[in-house]
Amino acid sequence: MNEIEKEKSLIDLDKEKTKLKKKQFIKEIRSGLGDHIKKTGNKITKIKRKEKSCLRKVIDKIMEIF
């Protein structure tokens, strides 16, 4: 029984160390980012695509036919 308890405590210790390392890593990453990213870190921005050129539209239509 003693060995099982030892292993469980070691596993719990490893989990805690991992959590602390994760928090420290995130803190280091955020400290290196700009102010804009820190303020709007969880927001998603949609990237606008350019409208297809006339030539590209023609080529696409031809590709659909063949």
Secondary structure in CASP SS format (residue, H / E / C, confidence):
PFRMAT SS
TARGET T0000
AUTHOR 0000-0000-0000
METHOD secondary structure of the structure
MODEL  1
M C 1.00
N H 1.00
E H 1.00
I H 1.00
E H 1.00
K H 1.00
E H 1.00
K H 1.00
S H 1.00
L H 1.00
I H 1.00
D H 1.00
L H 1.00
D H 1.00
K H 1.00
E H 1.00
K H 1.00
T H 1.00
K H 1.00
L H 1.00
K H 1.00
K H 1.00
K H 1.00
Q H 1.00
F H 1.00
I H 1.00
K H 1.00
E H 1.00
I H 1.00
R H 1.00
S H 1.00
G H 1.00
L C 1.00
G C 1.00
D H 1.00
H H 1.00
I H 1.00
K H 1.00
K H 1.00
T C 1.00
G C 1.00
N C 1.00
K C 1.00
I C 1.00
T C 1.00
K C 1.00
I C 1.00
K C 1.00
R C 1.00
K C 1.00
E C 1.00
K C 1.00
S C 1.00
C H 1.00
L H 1.00
R H 1.00
K H 1.00
V H 1.00
I H 1.00
D H 1.00
K H 1.00
I H 1.00
M H 1.00
E H 1.00
I H 1.00
F C 1.00
END
